[in-house]
């Protein structure tokens, strides 16, 4: 493919360098702002091209040596070649740009970015498994950076929990020895405070020899082993006889912690350390008072709901997945929180006729998926709501919804900031406070 020389003038939302060559935008994997690079065009499109760095001629002062030997091949991380301070600055800039461009708003105050341990942070995720006959072995890992159709060949991962990250290669070797190696497309992992669970999806029944091999692997490395022969409801524990997946969250100074139990395929925040810091910030911004009634939408297992319940008169959590709501209720009862109630509702549909949507709420917490909460904002908040904390995993949808809250509901965007939930990736997690 053609090789060219260019100066990188910007960073794209997905962490690639941006250059202009003969008036055409080129997205360059592995390049940083202000670098002069020699690049190779990888793929041409009508309005832009994609390229990769062949040589860095003049490096950025923010360039560092990637810690992981698989960086550039594995698509799990895209920013390991950028120092931590520059990474978080780039994410804050993405959030600011989205506020200005999409929402036409700007926070009155920028919050100090939240950061935590940049390595070994990931306690939840999915590893792809691919049997490769030409290599006569199984590959286990994330998708390739250059070609997402293929699985990157890795032996360890620097961002996975330390009990799993160094053992990815061992996991691949073990699966290679199974008779069902061709019938295992993925392994999901989930970690609580007491250990890691591995869930093996298998498309055909496993032999006694294969199940014995899986049990032995779990025993040797301290993993709980689950099997998934079908849908989510088919997940069951193979070894040991009992497994306890749970994590504790501080509800604030002088307030007892809460413990959330979960199942291995349940949604939990992937970064335990950042989740704790995010919780502290959310409670600080929400400023819950003993007389408050709080509505927590997209509540999941009650990650925010239960710590809030420790400090208010009443909190109601609403979530679309029945299983999560059921376990949230069980967690409330386990923690002795009679003032926390939960409802199942599809929050992407009009729910204004429901009892919880008609009630007045002093404060509102939103933690939607990437699509955001614009459908909810068609009928909420009511006039009684004076404070909203919005936790976002997608800056564009947050910016859009910020514009709705400011321009249609009369709120002020008091403060906002980013949280480094996924270090070394371009993912932008953020939090914002809206007040009347």
C-alpha positions as CSV (number, residue, x, y, z in Angstrom):
1,X,0.0,0.0,0.0
2,X,1.0,3.6,-0.6
3,X,3.3,5.3,2.0
4,X,3.1,9.0,2.7
5,X,4.5,11.6,5.2
6,X,2.1,13.8,7.2
7,X,1.7,16.0,10.3
8,X,-1.0,14.9,12.8
9,X,-3.3,17.9,13.6
10,X,-6.0,16.3,15.8
11,X,-7.1,13.2,17.6
12,X,-10.4,11.5,16.6
13,X,-13.0,10.3,19.0
14,X,-11.7,6.8,18.7
15,X,-8.1,7.7,19.5
16,X,-6.6,7.8,16.0
17,X,-4.5,10.7,14.7
18,X,-6.0,12.9,12.1
19,X,-4.1,14.3,9.1
20,X,-5.0,16.1,5.9
21,X,-3.4,14.9,2.7
22,X,-4.2,16.6,-0.5
23,X,-7.4,18.0,1.1
24,X,-8.6,14.6,2.3
25,X,-8.9,13.5,5.9
26,X,-6.8,10.5,6.9
27,X,-7.3,8.7,10.2
28,X,-4.0,7.3,11.4
29,X,-3.8,4.5,13.9
30,X,-1.0,4.8,16.4
31,X,-0.3,8.5,15.8
32,X,-0.6,11.5,18.2
33,X,-1.2,15.2,17.8
34,X,1.7,17.3,16.5
35,X,3.7,14.3,15.3
36,X,5.3,14.0,11.9
37,X,4.9,10.5,10.7
38,X,5.4,8.2,7.8
39,X,2.1,6.3,7.2
40,X,0.8,3.6,5.1
41,X,-2.7,3.9,3.6
42,X,-4.6,0.8,4.8
43,X,-8.1,1.5,3.3
44,X,-9.5,4.2,1.0
45,X,-13.0,5.6,1.2
46,X,-14.8,8.3,-0.7
47,X,-14.5,11.1,1.9
48,X,-11.6,9.8,4.1
49,X,-8.8,7.3,4.2
50,X,-7.5,5.0,7.0
51,X,-3.8,4.5,7.6
52,X,-1.3,3.1,10.1
53,X,2.0,4.5,11.3
54,X,5.1,3.1,9.6
55,X,7.6,5.5,11.3
56,X,7.4,8.3,13.8
57,X,9.7,11.0,12.5
58,X,9.0,13.7,15.1
59,X,7.3,12.2,18.2
60,X,4.9,14.0,20.5
61,X,6.1,14.9,24.0
62,X,3.2,12.8,25.2
63,X,4.3,9.6,23.5
64,X,5.3,6.7,25.8
65,X,6.3,3.1,25.2
66,X,3.2,0.9,25.4
67,X,3.4,-1.4,28.4
68,X,1.7,-4.3,26.5
69,X,3.6,-6.2,23.9
70,X,0.4,-6.8,22.0
71,X,-0.4,-3.1,21.6
72,X,-1.1,-2.3,17.9
73,X,-2.3,-5.9,17.2
74,X,-4.9,-6.2,19.9
75,X,-7.8,-3.7,19.5
76,X,-8.6,-3.7,23.3
77,X,-6.6,-0.6,23.9
78,X,-5.9,2.3,21.5
79,X,-4.1,4.9,23.7
80,X,-1.3,3.0,25.4
81,X,1.2,5.0,23.5
82,X,-0.1,8.3,25.1
83,X,0.8,9.3,28.6
84,X,-1.9,9.2,31.3
85,X,-2.3,13.0,31.7
86,X,-2.7,13.5,27.9
87,X,-5.3,10.7,27.7
88,X,-7.5,12.3,30.3
89,X,-7.0,15.7,28.8
90,X,-8.1,14.3,25.4
91,X,-11.2,12.8,26.9
92,X,-12.2,16.1,28.6
93,X,-11.7,17.8,25.3
94,X,-14.0,15.3,23.6
95,X,-16.7,16.0,26.2
96,X,-16.3,19.8,25.9
97,X,-16.5,19.6,22.1
98,X,-19.7,17.6,22.3
99,X,-21.3,20.0,24.7
100,X,-20.5,22.9,22.4
101,X,-21.3,21.2,19.1
102,X,-24.4,19.1,19.9
103,X,-25.9,20.5,23.1
104,X,-24.9,24.2,22.5
105,X,-24.1,24.3,26.3
106,X,-21.1,24.6,28.5
107,X,-20.8,23.8,32.2
108,X,-20.4,26.6,34.7
109,X,-17.6,24.6,36.3
110,X,-15.4,21.8,35.1
111,X,-14.9,19.0,37.7
112,X,-11.4,17.7,38.3
113,X,-11.1,14.5,36.2
114,X,-11.4,11.2,38.2
115,X,-8.6,8.7,37.7
116,X,-7.6,5.5,39.3
117,X,-5.1,2.6,38.8
118,X,-4.5,2.5,35.0
119,X,-3.5,-1.2,34.9
120,X,-5.3,-4.4,36.0
121,X,-8.5,-2.5,36.4
122,X,-10.9,-4.6,34.3
123,X,-13.1,-7.0,36.3
124,X,-15.8,-7.6,33.7
125,X,-15.7,-8.4,30.0
126,X,-15.8,-10.9,27.2
127,X,-12.9,-12.7,25.6
128,X,-13.4,-14.0,22.0
129,X,-12.3,-17.6,21.3
130,X,-11.4,-18.7,17.8
131,X,-10.1,-22.1,16.7
132,X,-7.5,-21.6,13.9
133,X,-6.9,-24.9,12.1
134,X,-3.8,-23.5,10.2
135,X,-2.2,-22.6,13.5
136,X,-3.5,-25.8,15.1
137,X,-4.5,-24.0,18.3
138,X,-7.1,-21.7,19.8
139,X,-6.7,-17.9,20.1
140,X,-8.3,-16.2,23.1
141,X,-8.4,-12.4,23.4
142,X,-10.0,-9.2,22.0
143,X,-10.5,-8.4,18.4
144,X,-7.6,-7.3,16.2
145,X,-7.1,-3.6,15.8
146,X,-6.5,-3.8,12.1
147,X,-9.2,-6.3,11.3
148,X,-12.0,-6.7,13.9
149,X,-13.2,-9.9,12.2
150,X,-10.2,-11.7,13.7
151,X,-9.1,-12.4,17.2
152,X,-5.7,-11.0,18.2
153,X,-3.2,-13.6,19.3
154,X,-2.2,-12.6,22.9
155,X,-0.7,-14.3,25.9
156,X,-1.5,-11.8,28.6
157,X,-3.5,-8.5,29.1
158,X,-2.2,-5.6,31.2
159,X,-5.7,-4.1,31.8
160,X,-7.5,-7.2,33.0
161,X,-7.7,-8.1,36.7
162,X,-4.3,-9.3,37.8
163,X,-5.7,-12.8,38.6
164,X,-6.7,-13.2,35.0
165,X,-4.6,-10.9,32.8
166,X,-1.3,-12.9,32.9
167,X,-3.2,-16.1,32.2
168,X,-4.9,-15.5,28.9
169,X,-2.3,-17.6,27.1
170,X,-2.8,-20.4,29.7
171,X,-6.6,-20.2,29.1
172,X,-6.0,-20.5,25.3
173,X,-3.8,-23.6,25.8
174,X,-6.4,-25.2,28.1
175,X,-9.2,-24.6,25.6
176,X,-7.0,-25.9,22.7
177,X,-6.9,-29.3,24.5
178,X,-10.6,-29.6,24.7
179,X,-12.5,-31.9,22.4
180,X,-15.1,-29.0,22.1
181,X,-12.4,-26.4,21.3
182,X,-14.2,-25.6,18.0
183,X,-17.5,-25.2,19.8
184,X,-16.5,-22.5,22.3
185,X,-17.0,-19.0,20.8
186,X,-16.4,-16.9,23.9
187,X,-15.4,-16.8,27.6
188,X,-17.0,-14.1,29.8
189,X,-15.3,-13.1,33.0
190,X,-16.7,-11.3,36.0
191,X,-14.9,-10.4,39.2
192,X,-16.2,-9.5,42.7
193,X,-14.3,-8.6,45.8
194,X,-13.5,-12.3,46.4
195,X,-12.5,-13.7,43.0
196,X,-13.1,-14.2,39.3
197,X,-15.7,-16.2,37.5
198,X,-15.3,-17.6,34.0
199,X,-18.4,-18.4,31.9
200,X,-17.7,-20.8,28.9
201,X,-20.2,-20.5,26.1
202,X,-20.4,-23.9,24.3
203,X,-22.4,-24.7,21.3
204,X,-22.4,-28.5,21.8
205,X,-22.6,-30.6,25.0
206,X,-19.3,-31.1,26.7
207,X,-17.8,-34.5,27.4
208,X,-16.9,-35.6,31.0
209,X,-13.2,-35.2,30.1
210,X,-13.8,-31.6,29.0
211,X,-15.7,-30.7,32.1
212,X,-13.0,-32.3,34.2
213,X,-10.4,-30.2,32.4
214,X,-12.4,-27.0,33.1
215,X,-12.8,-27.9,36.7
216,X,-9.0,-28.6,37.1
217,X,-8.2,-25.2,35.4
218,X,-10.5,-23.5,37.9
219,X,-9.0,-25.3,40.9
220,X,-5.5,-24.6,39.7
221,X,-6.0,-20.9,39.2
222,X,-8.7,-20.0,41.6
223,X,-11.5,-19.3,39.1
224,X,-15.2,-20.2,39.6
225,X,-16.2,-22.1,36.4
226,X,-19.7,-21.5,34.8
227,X,-21.1,-23.1,31.7
228,X,-23.5,-21.5,29.2
229,X,-25.0,-24.1,26.8
230,X,-27.7,-21.7,25.5
231,X,-29.1,-18.3,26.4
232,X,-28.5,-16.2,29.5
233,X,-30.9,-18.3,31.6
234,X,-28.8,-21.4,30.8
235,X,-25.7,-20.2,32.8
236,X,-25.0,-22.6,35.6
237,X,-22.1,-23.2,38.0
238,X,-19.8,-26.1,37.3
239,X,-17.2,-25.6,40.0
240,X,-17.1,-25.1,43.0
241,X,-20.4,-26.1,44.6
242,X,-21.1,-22.5,45.6
243,X,-19.8,-19.2,44.3
244,X,-20.3,-15.7,45.8
245,X,-20.0,-12.8,43.4
246,X,-20.4,-9.5,45.2
247,X,-18.8,-6.1,45.8
248,X,-19.1,-3.5,48.5
249,X,-19.7,0.2,47.9
250,X,-19.3,3.0,50.5
251,X,-22.4,5.0,51.0
252,X,-20.5,8.0,52.5
253,X,-18.6,9.0,55.6
254,X,-20.2,7.6,58.7
255,X,-22.7,5.6,56.6
256,X,-22.6,1.8,56.5
257,X,-21.4,0.2,53.2
258,X,-23.8,-1.7,51.0
259,X,-23.0,-5.1,49.3
260,X,-24.3,-5.9,45.9
261,X,-24.5,-9.6,44.9
262,X,-24.7,-10.3,41.1
263,X,-24.6,-13.1,38.6
264,X,-21.7,-13.5,36.2
265,X,-23.5,-12.1,33.1
266,X,-25.1,-9.2,35.0
267,X,-24.0,-5.7,34.1
268,X,-21.6,-4.2,36.6
269,X,-19.2,-1.3,36.1
270,X,-16.0,-2.9,34.8
271,X,-13.6,-0.8,36.9
272,X,-14.1,-1.4,40.6
273,X,-11.7,1.4,41.8
274,X,-13.3,4.0,39.5
275,X,-16.8,2.8,40.5
276,X,-16.0,3.6,44.1
277,X,-14.8,7.1,43.2
278,X,-17.7,7.7,40.8
279,X,-20.1,6.8,43.6
280,X,-18.5,9.3,45.9
281,X,-18.7,12.0,43.3
282,X,-22.3,11.2,42.4
283,X,-23.3,11.4,46.1
284,X,-21.5,14.6,46.5
285,X,-23.2,16.2,43.5
286,X,-26.7,14.7,44.3
287,X,-26.3,16.0,47.9
288,X,-28.9,13.5,49.3
289,X,-30.8,14.8,52.4
290,X,-32.8,12.7,55.0
291,X,-36.1,14.1,53.7
292,X,-35.4,13.6,50.0
293,X,-37.3,11.4,47.6
294,X,-35.0,10.3,44.8
295,X,-35.7,8.6,41.4
296,X,-32.8,6.5,39.9
297,X,-33.4,5.6,36.3
298,X,-31.5,2.9,34.4
299,X,-30.6,1.6,37.9
300,X,-29.4,-1.9,37.0
301,X,-28.5,-3.8,40.2
302,X,-28.9,-0.8,42.3
303,X,-25.3,0.4,42.0
304,X,-26.4,4.0,42.8
305,X,-29.8,3.2,44.3
306,X,-28.7,1.4,47.4
307,X,-26.0,3.8,48.6
308,X,-28.5,6.6,48.1
309,X,-31.1,4.7,50.1
310,X,-28.7,4.9,53.1
311,X,-29.1,8.7,53.1
312,X,-32.6,9.6,52.0
313,X,-36.3,9.1,52.9
314,X,-37.1,7.1,49.8
315,X,-35.5,6.0,46.5
316,X,-37.1,4.2,43.6
317,X,-35.0,2.5,40.9
318,X,-36.3,1.7,37.4
319,X,-34.6,-0.7,35.0
320,X,-35.6,-2.5,31.8
321,X,-34.1,-5.9,32.6
322,X,-36.3,-8.0,34.8
323,X,-33.4,-10.1,36.2
324,X,-31.5,-7.0,37.3
325,X,-34.5,-5.5,39.0
326,X,-35.2,-8.8,40.8
327,X,-31.6,-8.9,42.1
328,X,-31.7,-5.2,43.0
329,X,-34.7,-5.9,45.2
330,X,-32.9,-8.9,46.8
331,X,-29.8,-6.7,47.4
332,X,-32.0,-4.0,49.1
333,X,-33.5,-6.6,51.4
334,X,-30.1,-8.2,52.1
335,X,-28.8,-4.7,53.2
336,X,-31.9,-4.0,55.3
337,X,-33.0,-1.1,53.0
338,X,-36.8,-1.0,53.2
339,X,-36.9,2.5,51.7
340,X,-35.6,1.3,48.3
341,X,-38.1,0.1,45.8
342,X,-37.7,-1.1,42.2
343,X,-39.7,-1.3,39.0
344,X,-39.3,-2.9,35.6
345,X,-39.9,-0.6,32.7
346,X,-38.6,0.0,29.2
347,X,-37.3,3.5,29.6
348,X,-37.0,3.9,25.8
349,X,-40.8,3.9,25.6
350,X,-43.3,6.4,27.1
351,X,-43.8,5.6,30.7
352,X,-45.6,8.8,31.8
353,X,-48.6,6.8,32.8
354,X,-46.8,4.8,35.4
355,X,-47.1,5.6,39.1
356,X,-43.5,6.3,39.6
357,X,-43.4,8.7,36.6
358,X,-46.3,10.7,37.9
359,X,-44.9,11.3,41.4
360,X,-42.9,14.3,42.4
361,X,-39.2,13.7,43.0
362,X,-36.8,16.0,44.8
363,X,-33.8,14.7,42.9
364,X,-33.1,12.5,39.9
365,X,-30.2,10.3,38.9
366,X,-29.8,9.1,35.3
367,X,-27.3,6.4,34.2
368,X,-28.4,5.4,30.7
369,X,-26.7,3.3,28.1
370,X,-25.1,4.9,25.0
371,X,-28.5,5.9,23.5
372,X,-29.0,8.4,26.4
373,X,-32.2,9.5,28.1
374,X,-34.0,11.7,25.6
375,X,-37.1,9.6,25.7
376,X,-37.3,9.9,29.4
377,X,-36.8,13.7,29.2
378,X,-40.1,13.9,27.2
379,X,-42.0,13.5,30.4
380,X,-39.5,14.0,33.2
381,X,-38.3,15.8,35.3
382,X,-41.4,17.4,37.0
383,X,-41.4,20.9,38.5
384,X,-40.5,19.5,42.0
385,X,-37.2,18.2,40.8
386,X,-34.4,20.7,41.5
387,X,-31.3,18.6,41.0
388,X,-30.2,16.0,38.5
389,X,-27.0,14.0,38.3
390,X,-26.4,12.4,34.9
391,X,-23.8,9.6,34.6
392,X,-22.9,9.0,30.9
393,X,-21.0,6.5,28.9
394,X,-21.4,8.4,25.6
395,X,-20.5,12.2,25.4
396,X,-22.7,12.8,22.4
397,X,-25.9,11.6,24.0
398,X,-25.1,13.4,27.2
399,X,-24.5,16.6,25.2
400,X,-27.8,16.2,23.4
401,X,-29.7,15.6,26.7
402,X,-27.9,18.5,28.3
403,X,-29.3,20.8,25.6
404,X,-32.8,19.4,26.4
405,X,-32.5,19.9,30.1
406,X,-31.2,23.4,29.7
407,X,-33.3,24.7,26.9
408,X,-36.6,22.9,27.4
409,X,-36.6,22.2,31.2
410,X,-34.9,25.3,32.5
411,X,-32.0,23.7,34.3
412,X,-28.4,25.0,34.5
413,X,-25.5,22.8,33.6
414,X,-23.7,23.5,36.9
415,X,-20.7,21.2,36.5
416,X,-19.4,18.3,34.5
417,X,-16.2,16.2,34.1
418,X,-14.8,13.0,32.9
419,X,-14.0,9.8,34.7
420,X,-11.4,7.4,33.4
421,X,-13.4,4.2,33.6
422,X,-11.5,2.6,30.7
423,X,-7.8,3.8,30.8
424,X,-5.8,3.4,27.6
425,X,-9.0,3.4,25.5
426,X,-10.9,6.2,23.8
427,X,-14.0,5.5,25.8
428,X,-15.3,8.7,27.6
429,X,-17.2,8.2,30.8
430,X,-18.6,11.4,32.3
431,X,-20.8,12.9,35.0
432,X,-22.8,16.1,35.0
433,X,-24.9,18.1,37.5
434,X,-28.0,20.1,36.5
435,X,-29.7,22.5,38.9
436,X,-32.7,24.8,38.9
